[in-house]
Amino acid sequence: MENTEVSPQFKTTSLPIPSPSGTHVASLSGARLQIRCLASHDIIRSITLPSSHDLRTSRIAWSPPAAAHSSGASTPPRRRPTPRSHRILIADDENTRVYDLCDEKWNAVISNGSGGMGKNVHVEFGSMQDEVVVFSDFASKVTVWCLRTGRTVEIKDPKFSGREGRGWGYRPQQEEWQEGRGAVLALLCRTSGQDVLLLLAPRTYDVLTRVELPTTDAQGLKWSRDGRWIAVWDSAASGYRLCIYTADGHLYRTVTREPPSPTTDEEPHDYSVEGLGIKTVEWVPGNAWLALGGWDRRVRILSTRTFAPAVFLDHTAHIHVPSATVYTEHVDARGERTYAVTPQPMTPPKAAVEKNDAGGIKQGISIMAFNHDGTVCATRDDETPSTVWIWDLRRLRPTAILVQHAPVKGLQWHATDASFLLIQTTHDVPTVYLYNAPSLSAASISTSTSTSTSTATPAPPSILALASSLPKPASSLPTKYHTTFLPATLSAKKYHQKPAFLVAHSQAYIIVYPHGRNASIPHLDSEPEPEPEPEPSTADADQDPDGGGSDDSLYDILTGRTPVPRLHSSELDIGAGDSGLFEDTGVMQDDDYGDVGMEDDDDGASASLNVSLSSFEDTFREKRKGNRDRSSRGGTREKEKEKEKERGGSVFDESGMDEMF
């Protein structure tokens, strides 16, 4: 790619962790925790860690995005501040230390004490930046700490250690601009050989619902993107079983493997792995479909109206798909990598048998990645780990099949660009593949349905060789590279910021801009210009860049010369700005963690709990906001339908499921 720009190499002693807001990246440099700004590539904070901290077991985590609230006496801001991650924690087996980017004097230390329940195996922020969730060893307990009050809540017998969000998760926020990860916590536990699903209230973490699951050995849970459903799936050895629960803990449906179709010659023994069940579960963007990747090398896409299979995506051992172009990567003696079109039928390379292999089955859909609008899917079958299938979910067929030289390690779509796929393989050189999916329009779909020969051939992925920018470290151990897209923020969407991704190993990292950097990237404290609003007075010109009024404008408001500015809807929301766990109205935050007050205010706690639970609505009932909201909602739906028709619609909707309810 001609416009590719690469940042200088930054030294580190750990893998860098980008913030969820996409503004900073954190890493260790010896005994110092360094925070680097992604806009200027400068270190804005360097924190010295105590000598007692174990650097070998250190883990870094960012807080969920939150809006910075100024404590000045100026007028309220006229625009909603963009949520950003302001706190960061670093934890070892015994202690957890939390730091604030906005306040260098503030810090908190959470000690494991005597360690009678085992060491800390996983530490992460909770629903807000004032909560820290600590998983103890041996699946003994989960402890939720409040950084404001110092109070804790212990939950016994979690089933998993919490790594990678397995077995627990917060209910997603309904709006993108809302702060935190969510409100209600869903947690898988196992007591006396029985799987249990707990739904815990926000802030207090009281048990709202306790559900005994019908699973033999539950393997995980996932909230739907709109927070209406919870998917819990059983182990593969227990058969094909998926339990769908409502947001309040009621069992809605149990999904099992479909029987053989009587209209085809398919028999139960046709499946190469009989009896094994679900391997991966992903909610498709758009809140209308759920994808299940099975050990039988089939992806089943279920409708969220009935949770019945609507589409099957089968991966065959021998590729013979006339509608798809097969690209095979070749590496010559000089290490140059190129793609070539491979004629069909062809057989992709299968998984290699290792020396210490215990005879486990290498088969099944282990990776499913959907772009942000849910129109394209990329999958990988473990039996052919170097093959990537690119599926067009509008035409319901693969458009391209990529056969890599090395096994595929990860597939990741860009958060805002629906056609940008990042492919990482397991070879020991920093080479990244960028696949650009062809645009999907109504005209191209109608043309392809009428004539099969009119479909344009997709281009092969672009190959970025980064060995010169990120050389191998001087070590006898094999080098492991880590690649990920930098998260896209709300401000990035407004600025149309170009994509960027991070490539790192254990001693250094770089930032790659495949399409070049923006001419001007917004700084941490900058905000997009607000849309012009008609005002009866010109006093707004005196306001500062942060949206607050100056002394002169405040004087004009107090004297009546200027009308009081209206508040945003978010400022009228009682629970939107409250980010404290068990927050008491009489407790003030102190810089010294050990001196935090422990006062109790039952009335204040119950009031905040009622406000938080008001959004915990039933799955089958919507909030009634009056006829005006109903009419506006109906008009919005009509506009969405018109836009869907302009884009060509979804083939899924042709199944007639929209008419069932």
C-alpha positions as CSV (number, residue, x, y, z in Angstrom):
1,M,0.0,0.0,0.0
2,E,1.5,3.3,-1.2
3,N,0.2,5.6,1.5
4,T,1.2,3.4,4.5
5,E,2.9,5.3,7.3
6,V,4.6,3.6,10.2
7,S,5.4,5.2,13.6
8,P,8.9,5.0,15.2
9,Q,9.6,2.0,17.2
10,F,8.8,2.3,20.9
11,K,10.7,0.2,23.4
12,T,8.8,-1.7,26.0
13,T,9.1,-4.7,28.3
14,S,5.5,-5.9,28.0
15,L,2.7,-6.0,25.4
16,P,1.1,-2.6,24.9
17,I,-2.5,-2.2,25.8
18,P,-4.5,0.5,23.9
19,S,-7.3,2.3,25.8
20,P,-10.9,1.5,24.8
21,S,-11.4,5.1,23.8
22,G,-8.4,4.9,21.3
23,T,-6.5,7.9,22.7
24,H,-3.7,6.3,24.7
25,V,-1.6,3.1,24.9
26,A,0.0,1.8,28.1
27,S,3.0,-0.4,28.5
28,L,5.8,-1.3,30.9
29,S,9.4,0.0,30.5
30,G,11.4,-1.7,33.2
31,A,9.9,-0.7,36.5
32,R,7.9,2.2,35.1
33,L,4.3,2.3,33.7
34,Q,4.3,4.6,30.6
35,I,1.2,6.2,29.1
36,R,1.7,7.4,25.5
37,C,-0.7,9.7,23.6
38,L,-1.6,8.3,20.2
39,A,-2.1,11.7,18.7
40,S,1.4,13.0,19.3
41,H,3.2,9.7,20.2
42,D,4.6,11.4,23.3
43,I,4.7,10.0,26.8
44,I,2.3,12.0,28.9
45,R,2.7,10.0,32.1
46,S,5.5,7.8,33.5
47,I,4.7,6.1,36.8
48,T,7.4,4.5,39.0
49,L,6.3,1.2,40.4
50,P,7.4,0.1,43.8
51,S,10.1,-2.5,44.2
52,S,7.7,-5.0,45.7
53,H,5.7,-5.2,42.5
54,D,6.2,-8.4,40.5
55,L,6.9,-7.3,36.9
56,R,6.8,-10.9,35.6
57,T,3.1,-11.4,36.4
58,S,2.0,-7.8,35.7
59,R,-1.4,-7.2,34.0
60,I,-2.6,-3.9,32.6
61,A,-6.2,-2.9,32.2
62,W,-8.0,0.3,31.2
63,S,-11.2,1.6,32.8
64,P,-14.4,1.8,30.7
65,P,-14.9,5.2,28.9
66,A,-16.3,7.9,31.1
67,A,-16.9,11.6,30.7
68,A,-14.6,14.0,32.7
69,H,-16.7,16.2,34.9
70,S,-15.2,19.6,35.7
71,S,-15.5,21.0,39.2
72,G,-15.5,24.7,38.2
73,A,-18.2,27.2,38.8
74,S,-18.8,27.9,35.1
75,T,-22.1,27.2,33.3
76,P,-22.8,23.6,32.2
77,P,-21.3,22.6,28.8
78,R,-23.5,23.0,25.8
79,R,-22.5,19.7,24.3
80,R,-22.1,16.2,25.8
81,P,-18.4,15.4,26.6
82,T,-17.0,12.5,24.7
83,P,-16.4,9.5,27.1
84,R,-12.8,8.5,27.4
85,S,-10.8,6.1,29.6
86,H,-9.3,8.1,32.5
87,R,-8.0,5.4,34.8
88,I,-5.6,2.5,34.5
89,L,-4.7,-0.4,36.8
90,I,-1.7,-2.7,36.9
91,A,-1.9,-5.8,39.0
92,D,0.3,-8.7,40.0
93,D,-0.5,-11.8,42.1
94,E,-0.8,-9.9,45.4
95,N,-1.6,-6.2,44.8
96,T,-3.5,-4.0,42.4
97,R,-2.7,-0.3,41.8
98,V,-5.0,2.2,40.1
99,Y,-3.9,5.5,38.7
100,D,-5.9,8.5,37.3
101,L,-4.7,10.3,34.1
102,C,-6.6,13.4,35.1
103,D,-5.2,13.6,38.7
104,E,-1.6,12.7,39.2
105,K,-2.0,12.9,43.0
106,W,-4.8,10.3,43.2
107,N,-4.0,6.6,43.4
108,A,-5.5,3.5,45.0
109,V,-3.9,0.2,46.2
110,I,-5.9,-3.0,46.6
111,S,-4.0,-5.7,48.6
112,N,-4.8,-9.4,48.6
113,G,-4.0,-9.5,52.3
114,S,-2.9,-12.9,53.6
115,G,-3.8,-14.6,50.3
116,G,-5.8,-17.3,52.1
117,M,-8.1,-17.7,49.1
118,G,-5.3,-17.9,46.5
119,K,-3.5,-15.3,44.4
120,N,-5.2,-12.8,42.0
121,V,-5.6,-14.5,38.6
122,H,-7.5,-11.8,36.8
123,V,-8.2,-8.1,37.6
124,E,-10.3,-5.8,35.6
125,F,-12.5,-2.7,36.0
126,G,-16.2,-3.2,36.6
127,S,-19.1,-1.4,35.1
128,M,-17.6,2.0,36.0
129,Q,-14.2,3.4,36.6
130,D,-14.8,3.4,40.3
131,E,-15.2,-0.4,40.4
132,V,-12.5,-3.1,40.3
133,V,-13.3,-6.8,39.9
134,V,-10.8,-9.3,41.3
135,F,-10.9,-13.0,40.5
136,S,-9.1,-15.2,43.0
137,D,-7.3,-18.5,42.3
138,F,-9.0,-21.9,42.4
139,A,-12.3,-20.3,41.3
140,S,-12.9,-19.5,45.0
141,K,-14.5,-16.0,44.8
142,V,-15.0,-12.8,42.9
143,T,-14.4,-9.6,44.8
144,V,-15.8,-6.2,43.7
145,W,-14.1,-3.2,45.2
146,C,-15.5,0.3,45.3
147,L,-12.7,3.0,44.9
148,R,-15.0,5.7,46.4
149,T,-16.1,4.1,49.7
150,G,-13.7,1.2,50.1
151,R,-16.5,-1.3,50.5
152,T,-16.4,-4.8,48.9
153,V,-18.8,-7.5,47.8
154,E,-17.7,-11.1,47.5
155,I,-19.3,-13.6,45.2
156,K,-18.5,-17.3,45.9
157,D,-17.8,-20.1,43.4
158,P,-17.4,-18.5,40.0
159,K,-17.0,-21.1,37.3
160,F,-14.1,-19.5,35.4
161,S,-11.2,-17.3,36.1
162,G,-12.6,-14.3,34.2
163,R,-9.9,-14.1,31.5
164,E,-11.1,-12.8,28.2
165,G,-14.6,-12.2,29.7
166,R,-15.4,-15.9,29.8
167,G,-18.3,-16.7,32.1
168,W,-19.2,-13.2,33.0
169,G,-20.3,-9.9,31.4
170,Y,-22.2,-6.7,32.0
171,R,-25.4,-5.9,30.1
172,P,-24.4,-3.7,27.2
173,Q,-25.4,0.0,27.2
174,Q,-28.3,1.0,24.9
175,E,-26.6,4.1,23.7
176,E,-23.0,4.4,22.4
177,W,-22.3,7.7,24.3
178,Q,-23.3,6.3,27.7
179,E,-20.6,5.8,30.3
180,G,-19.3,2.5,31.6
181,R,-19.8,-1.1,30.4
182,G,-23.3,-1.6,31.5
183,A,-25.4,-2.1,34.6
184,V,-26.6,-5.7,35.4
185,L,-23.8,-8.3,35.8
186,A,-24.3,-11.9,34.6
187,L,-22.0,-14.4,36.2
188,L,-21.7,-18.2,35.7
189,C,-21.1,-20.1,39.0
190,R,-20.9,-23.8,39.8
191,T,-22.0,-25.1,43.2
192,S,-22.3,-28.7,44.2
193,G,-22.0,-29.9,40.6
194,Q,-24.7,-27.5,39.3
195,D,-24.3,-24.7,36.9
196,V,-25.9,-21.5,38.1
197,L,-26.6,-18.2,36.4
198,L,-26.5,-15.1,38.6
199,L,-27.9,-11.7,37.6
200,L,-26.5,-9.1,40.0
201,A,-27.9,-5.5,40.6
202,P,-25.7,-2.5,39.7
203,R,-23.7,-0.8,42.5
204,T,-25.0,-3.1,45.3
205,Y,-24.5,-6.4,43.4
206,D,-27.5,-7.9,45.2
207,V,-28.8,-11.1,43.6
208,L,-31.7,-10.2,41.3
209,T,-32.2,-13.6,39.8
210,R,-30.6,-17.0,40.5
211,V,-31.2,-19.6,37.7
212,E,-30.1,-23.2,37.9
213,L,-29.1,-24.1,34.3
214,P,-30.0,-27.3,32.5
215,T,-26.5,-27.6,31.2
216,T,-24.0,-30.4,32.0
217,D,-20.9,-28.2,31.8
218,A,-21.6,-24.6,30.6
219,Q,-18.8,-23.1,28.7
220,G,-19.6,-19.5,28.6
221,L,-22.3,-16.8,28.3
222,K,-22.7,-13.8,26.0
223,W,-25.1,-10.8,26.2
224,S,-26.7,-9.8,22.9
225,R,-25.6,-6.4,21.6
226,D,-29.0,-4.8,22.6
227,G,-29.0,-6.4,26.1
228,R,-32.2,-8.3,25.5
229,W,-30.9,-11.9,25.5
230,I,-28.3,-14.0,27.2
231,A,-26.8,-17.0,25.4
232,V,-25.4,-19.9,27.5
233,W,-23.9,-22.9,25.7
234,D,-23.0,-26.4,26.9
235,S,-19.7,-28.2,26.5
236,A,-19.1,-29.9,23.1
237,A,-19.0,-33.4,24.8
238,S,-22.5,-32.9,26.2
239,G,-24.0,-32.5,22.7
240,Y,-25.4,-29.5,20.7
241,R,-27.2,-27.4,23.3
242,L,-27.7,-23.6,23.6
243,C,-29.9,-22.0,26.1
244,I,-31.4,-18.5,25.4
245,Y,-32.5,-16.5,28.4
246,T,-34.2,-13.2,28.6
247,A,-32.6,-10.2,30.3
248,D,-34.5,-11.0,33.5
249,G,-33.4,-14.6,33.7
250,H,-36.3,-16.5,32.1
251,L,-35.5,-19.4,29.8
252,Y,-36.9,-18.5,26.4
253,R,-35.7,-21.4,24.2
254,T,-33.2,-24.3,24.1
255,V,-31.5,-24.7,20.7
256,T,-30.4,-28.2,19.7
257,R,-29.0,-29.7,16.6
258,E,-31.5,-29.8,13.7
259,P,-32.6,-33.2,12.4
260,P,-31.6,-34.3,8.9
261,S,-33.7,-32.8,6.2
262,P,-36.1,-35.4,4.6
263,T,-35.7,-33.7,1.2
264,T,-32.0,-34.4,1.0
265,D,-29.7,-37.4,1.3
266,E,-28.2,-36.1,4.5
267,E,-27.8,-38.7,7.3
268,P,-26.6,-38.3,10.8
269,H,-23.4,-40.2,10.1
270,D,-22.5,-37.7,7.4
271,Y,-21.1,-35.4,10.1
272,S,-17.5,-36.2,10.6
273,V,-17.7,-35.4,14.3
274,E,-20.9,-36.9,15.6
275,G,-22.0,-35.9,19.1
276,L,-19.8,-32.8,19.5
277,G,-21.6,-29.5,19.9
278,I,-20.9,-25.8,19.9
279,K,-17.4,-24.4,19.6
280,T,-18.0,-20.6,19.2
281,V,-20.9,-18.2,19.7
282,E,-21.1,-14.7,18.2
283,W,-24.0,-12.1,18.1
284,V,-24.2,-10.6,14.6
285,P,-24.2,-6.8,14.5
286,G,-27.8,-5.5,14.0
287,N,-29.4,-7.4,16.9
288,A,-31.3,-9.7,14.5
289,W,-29.1,-12.8,14.2
290,L,-27.0,-15.2,16.3
291,A,-24.2,-17.2,14.8
292,L,-23.1,-20.6,16.2
293,G,-19.9,-22.3,15.0
294,G,-20.0,-26.0,15.6
295,W,-17.5,-28.9,15.6
296,D,-19.3,-30.2,12.5
297,R,-17.7,-27.4,10.5
298,R,-21.0,-25.7,10.0
299,V,-22.0,-22.1,11.0
300,R,-25.7,-21.8,11.9
301,I,-27.2,-18.3,11.8
302,L,-30.3,-18.1,14.0
303,S,-33.0,-15.5,13.9
304,T,-33.5,-13.7,17.2
305,R,-37.2,-13.7,16.7
306,T,-37.6,-17.5,17.0
307,F,-34.0,-18.7,17.4
308,A,-34.5,-21.1,14.7
309,P,-31.8,-21.8,12.0
310,A,-32.2,-19.5,9.0
311,V,-28.9,-19.9,7.2
312,F,-26.2,-22.6,7.1
313,L,-22.6,-21.9,6.1
314,D,-20.8,-25.2,5.5
315,H,-17.0,-25.6,5.2
316,T,-15.9,-28.4,3.0
317,A,-12.6,-30.3,3.0
318,H,-12.4,-30.0,-0.8
319,I,-13.1,-26.5,-2.2
320,H,-15.3,-26.4,-5.3
321,V,-17.2,-23.1,-5.1
322,P,-17.5,-21.5,-8.6
323,S,-18.8,-18.2,-7.1
324,A,-15.6,-17.7,-5.0
325,T,-12.1,-16.8,-6.0
326,V,-9.4,-18.9,-4.3
327,Y,-6.1,-17.0,-3.6
328,T,-3.1,-19.0,-2.4
329,E,-0.1,-17.3,-0.8
330,H,3.3,-18.2,-2.1
331,V,6.7,-17.5,-0.6
332,D,9.8,-17.7,-2.7
333,A,13.4,-18.4,-1.7
334,R,14.0,-14.7,-0.9
335,G,11.0,-14.5,1.4
336,E,8.9,-12.5,-1.0
337,R,5.1,-13.1,-0.5
338,T,2.6,-13.0,-3.3
339,Y,-0.9,-14.3,-4.1
340,A,-2.0,-16.3,-7.0
341,V,-5.4,-17.5,-8.2
342,T,-5.8,-21.3,-7.7
343,P,-8.0,-23.2,-10.0
344,Q,-10.8,-25.3,-8.5
345,P,-11.4,-27.9,-7.2
346,M,-8.6,-27.8,-4.8
347,T,-7.7,-29.2,-1.3
348,P,-6.3,-26.7,1.3
349,P,-3.6,-27.9,3.6
350,K,-4.7,-29.5,6.8
351,A,-3.5,-29.0,10.3
352,A,0.0,-30.4,10.9
353,V,0.4,-33.1,13.5
354,E,2.8,-32.0,16.2
355,K,5.2,-34.3,18.2
356,N,3.6,-33.7,21.6
357,D,0.1,-33.8,20.2
358,A,-2.2,-35.8,22.6
359,G,-4.5,-36.8,19.7
360,G,-7.0,-34.0,20.1
361,I,-9.5,-33.4,17.3
362,K,-8.4,-30.4,15.2
363,Q,-11.7,-29.5,13.6
364,G,-14.6,-27.1,14.0
365,I,-15.2,-23.3,13.5
366,S,-13.0,-21.6,16.0
367,I,-13.0,-18.1,14.6
368,M,-16.0,-16.1,13.4
369,A,-15.6,-12.4,12.7
370,F,-18.4,-10.1,11.4
371,N,-18.0,-6.6,10.0
372,H,-19.8,-3.8,11.8
373,D,-22.9,-3.8,9.6
374,G,-23.3,-7.6,9.6
375,T,-23.0,-8.1,5.8
376,V,-19.7,-10.0,5.6
377,C,-18.3,-12.8,7.7
378,A,-14.8,-14.3,7.9
379,T,-14.4,-17.8,9.4
380,R,-11.7,-20.3,10.0
381,D,-12.0,-24.1,10.4
382,D,-9.4,-25.8,12.6
383,E,-9.0,-28.7,10.3
384,T,-7.6,-26.2,7.7
385,P,-6.2,-23.5,9.9
386,S,-4.5,-21.6,7.1
387,T,-7.7,-21.1,5.1
388,V,-10.0,-18.1,5.6
389,W,-13.5,-18.1,4.2
390,I,-15.1,-14.7,3.3
391,W,-18.9,-15.0,3.2
392,D,-21.3,-12.5,1.6
393,L,-24.3,-12.7,3.9
394,R,-26.5,-10.9,1.4
395,R,-25.9,-13.4,-1.4
396,L,-25.4,-16.2,1.1
397,R,-22.3,-17.6,-0.5
398,P,-18.5,-17.2,-0.2
399,T,-17.0,-14.5,-2.3
400,A,-13.3,-15.3,-1.6
401,I,-11.3,-18.1,0.0
402,L,-7.7,-17.2,1.2
403,V,-5.2,-20.0,1.7
404,Q,-2.3,-18.5,3.7
405,H,1.2,-19.9,4.0
406,A,1.0,-20.1,7.8
407,P,-1.9,-20.9,10.1
408,V,-4.3,-18.0,10.8
409,K,-4.1,-16.6,14.3
410,G,-6.7,-13.9,14.3
411,L,-9.3,-12.2,12.1
412,Q,-10.5,-8.7,13.0
413,W,-12.8,-6.2,11.2
414,H,-12.4,-2.5,11.6
415,A,-14.9,-0.9,13.9
416,T,-16.1,1.7,11.4
417,D,-15.0,0.5,8.0
418,A,-17.2,-2.5,7.0
419,S,-14.8,-3.6,4.2
420,F,-11.5,-3.6,6.1
421,L,-10.3,-7.0,7.5
422,L,-7.1,-7.5,9.4
423,I,-5.5,-11.0,9.1
424,Q,-2.7,-12.2,11.4
425,T,-0.9,-15.5,11.0
426,T,1.5,-17.4,13.2
427,H,4.7,-17.0,11.3
428,D,7.7,-15.5,13.1
429,V,8.0,-12.4,11.0
430,P,5.9,-9.2,11.4
431,T,3.8,-9.6,8.2
432,V,0.1,-8.3,8.3
433,Y,-2.5,-9.0,5.6
434,L,-5.3,-6.4,4.9
435,Y,-8.3,-7.6,2.9
436,N,-10.6,-5.1,1.4
437,A,-14.0,-6.6,0.9
438,P,-15.9,-5.4,-2.3
439,S,-18.7,-2.9,-1.6
440,L,-22.2,-4.3,-1.5
441,S,-24.9,-2.3,-3.2
442,A,-28.4,-3.1,-4.4
443,A,-27.3,-2.7,-8.0
444,S,-24.5,-5.3,-7.7
445,I,-26.8,-7.7,-5.9
446,S,-29.6,-7.5,-8.5
447,T,-27.1,-7.9,-11.2
448,S,-25.5,-10.9,-9.6
449,T,-28.8,-12.6,-9.2
450,S,-29.7,-12.2,-12.8
451,T,-26.4,-13.1,-14.4
452,S,-23.8,-15.2,-12.5
453,T,-20.9,-14.1,-14.7
454,S,-21.2,-10.4,-13.9
455,T,-19.8,-10.5,-10.4
456,A,-16.5,-8.7,-10.2
457,T,-13.5,-10.7,-9.0
458,P,-12.4,-9.5,-5.5
459,A,-8.8,-8.4,-5.2
460,P,-6.3,-10.4,-3.0
461,P,-5.3,-9.0,0.4
462,S,-2.6,-6.4,0.6
463,I,0.7,-7.7,2.3
464,L,2.5,-5.4,4.7
465,A,6.0,-6.6,5.5
466,L,7.1,-4.8,8.7
467,A,10.4,-6.6,9.4
468,S,12.4,-3.4,8.8
469,S,10.2,-1.3,11.1
470,L,10.0,-3.9,13.9
471,P,13.0,-6.2,14.0
472,K,13.2,-9.4,16.0
473,P,14.3,-9.1,19.6
474,A,17.6,-10.6,20.6
475,S,16.3,-13.8,22.2
476,S,16.6,-17.5,21.7
477,L,12.9,-18.0,22.1
478,P,10.6,-17.8,19.1
479,T,9.1,-14.3,18.7
480,K,5.3,-14.0,19.2
481,Y,3.7,-11.0,17.5
482,H,0.5,-9.3,18.5
483,T,-1.6,-7.3,16.1
484,T,-4.9,-5.4,16.8
485,F,-6.8,-2.4,15.5
486,L,-6.8,0.7,17.6
487,P,-10.3,1.3,18.9
488,A,-12.4,3.8,17.1
489,T,-14.0,6.6,19.2
490,L,-17.0,8.8,18.7
491,S,-14.8,11.7,17.9
492,A,-12.9,9.6,15.4
493,K,-16.2,8.9,13.6
494,K,-17.0,12.6,13.5
495,Y,-13.5,13.4,12.2
496,H,-13.5,10.4,9.8
497,Q,-10.2,9.4,11.3
498,K,-8.3,6.8,9.2
499,P,-7.8,3.3,10.6
500,A,-4.6,2.3,12.4
501,F,-3.4,-0.9,14.0
502,L,-0.7,-1.8,16.5
503,V,2.0,-4.5,15.9
504,A,4.1,-5.5,18.9
505,H,6.2,-8.2,20.5
506,S,7.5,-8.4,24.1
507,Q,10.2,-5.7,23.7
508,A,8.8,-3.1,21.2
509,Y,5.8,-2.0,19.3
510,I,4.9,0.2,16.3
511,I,1.7,1.9,15.1
512,V,0.8,1.4,11.4
513,Y,-1.5,3.7,9.4
514,P,-2.3,1.7,6.2
515,H,-4.1,4.7,4.5
516,G,-1.8,7.4,6.0
517,R,-2.3,9.6,9.0
518,N,-4.9,12.3,9.2
519,A,-3.8,15.8,8.4
520,S,-4.9,16.8,11.9
521,I,-5.8,14.3,14.6
522,P,-7.8,15.6,17.5
523,H,-5.9,15.9,20.8
524,L,-7.1,14.3,24.0
525,D,-8.8,17.5,25.3
526,S,-10.2,18.7,22.0
527,E,-13.8,18.1,20.9
528,P,-15.5,18.3,17.5
529,E,-17.0,21.6,16.7
530,P,-20.7,21.7,17.8
531,E,-23.4,22.1,15.2
532,P,-24.5,25.8,14.9
533,E,-27.6,26.6,16.9
534,P,-29.6,29.8,16.7
535,E,-29.3,31.9,19.9
536,P,-31.0,35.2,20.7
537,S,-27.7,36.6,22.1
538,T,-24.1,36.8,21.0
539,A,-22.7,36.1,24.4
540,D,-21.8,32.6,23.3
541,A,-18.7,34.0,21.6
542,D,-17.2,34.5,25.0
543,Q,-17.4,30.9,26.0
544,D,-14.2,28.9,26.4
545,P,-13.3,25.9,24.1
546,D,-14.5,23.4,26.7
547,G,-18.1,24.6,26.3
548,G,-18.3,26.5,29.7
549,G,-19.0,30.2,29.9
550,S,-16.5,32.8,30.9
551,D,-17.0,35.2,33.9
552,D,-18.5,37.8,31.6
553,S,-21.1,35.4,30.1
554,L,-21.9,34.1,33.6
555,Y,-22.5,37.7,34.8
556,D,-24.8,38.3,31.9
557,I,-26.8,35.2,32.8
558,L,-27.1,36.2,36.5
559,T,-28.1,39.8,35.6
560,G,-30.7,38.6,33.1
561,R,-29.1,40.0,30.0
562,T,-28.7,36.5,28.6
563,P,-31.2,33.6,28.8
564,V,-30.2,30.5,30.8
565,P,-28.8,27.9,28.3
566,R,-30.8,24.8,28.0
567,L,-29.5,21.5,29.4
568,H,-28.9,18.4,27.4
569,S,-31.1,15.4,27.9
570,S,-28.1,13.5,29.4
571,E,-27.8,16.1,32.1
572,L,-31.4,15.6,33.2
573,D,-30.8,11.8,33.6
574,I,-30.4,11.1,37.3
575,G,-28.4,7.9,36.9
576,A,-26.2,8.9,33.9
577,G,-23.6,10.8,35.8
578,D,-23.5,8.6,38.9
579,S,-20.5,6.3,38.6
580,G,-20.0,5.3,42.2
581,L,-20.4,1.7,43.5
582,F,-22.5,1.8,46.7
583,E,-22.0,5.6,46.5
584,D,-23.2,7.3,49.6
585,T,-24.3,10.9,49.4
586,G,-22.5,11.8,52.6
587,V,-19.1,10.3,51.6
588,M,-16.4,12.4,50.0
589,Q,-13.7,10.9,47.8
590,D,-10.2,11.1,49.4
591,D,-6.8,10.9,47.8
592,D,-5.6,8.4,50.4
593,Y,-7.2,5.0,49.8
594,G,-6.7,3.8,53.3
595,D,-8.6,6.8,54.8
596,V,-11.8,6.5,52.7
597,G,-14.9,7.0,54.7
598,M,-17.2,4.0,55.5
599,E,-20.4,5.8,56.3
600,D,-23.7,4.1,55.4
601,D,-26.7,5.8,53.9
602,D,-29.4,3.3,53.2
603,D,-31.8,5.8,51.7
604,G,-29.2,7.0,49.2
605,A,-28.2,3.5,48.2
606,S,-31.8,2.4,47.7
607,A,-32.6,5.5,45.6
608,S,-29.6,5.0,43.3
609,L,-30.5,1.4,43.0
610,N,-34.1,2.2,41.9
611,V,-32.8,4.6,39.3
612,S,-30.4,2.0,37.9
613,L,-33.0,-0.8,37.8
614,S,-35.5,1.4,36.0
615,S,-33.6,0.5,32.7
616,F,-33.8,-3.2,33.5
617,E,-36.9,-3.7,31.5
618,D,-38.5,-7.0,30.4
619,T,-37.4,-8.3,27.1
620,F,-41.0,-8.5,25.6
621,R,-42.1,-5.0,26.8
622,E,-40.9,-1.6,25.6
623,K,-41.2,1.6,27.7
624,R,-44.3,3.6,26.9
625,K,-43.3,7.2,26.3
626,G,-46.5,8.6,24.9
627,N,-48.0,8.8,21.5
628,R,-45.4,11.3,20.3
629,D,-42.6,8.9,20.9
630,R,-44.6,6.1,19.3
631,S,-45.2,8.1,16.1
632,S,-41.6,9.2,16.0
633,R,-40.4,5.6,16.5
634,G,-42.7,4.5,13.7
635,G,-41.3,7.1,11.4
636,T,-37.8,6.0,12.3
637,R,-38.6,2.4,11.4
638,E,-40.1,3.4,8.1
639,K,-36.9,5.4,7.3
640,E,-34.8,2.4,8.3
641,K,-36.8,0.1,6.0
642,E,-36.4,2.6,3.1
643,K,-32.6,2.7,3.7
644,E,-32.5,-1.1,3.8
645,K,-34.3,-1.2,0.4
646,E,-31.8,1.3,-1.0
647,R,-28.9,-0.9,0.2
648,G,-30.5,-4.0,-1.4
649,G,-32.0,-5.4,1.8
650,S,-31.0,-8.6,3.6
651,V,-31.5,-12.0,2.2
652,F,-32.2,-13.2,5.7
653,D,-35.5,-11.1,5.7
654,E,-36.8,-13.1,2.7
655,S,-37.4,-16.1,5.0
656,G,-40.7,-14.6,6.0
657,M,-39.8,-14.4,9.7
658,D,-40.9,-10.8,9.8
659,E,-44.5,-11.9,9.3
660,M,-44.5,-14.4,12.2
661,F,-45.0,-11.8,14.9
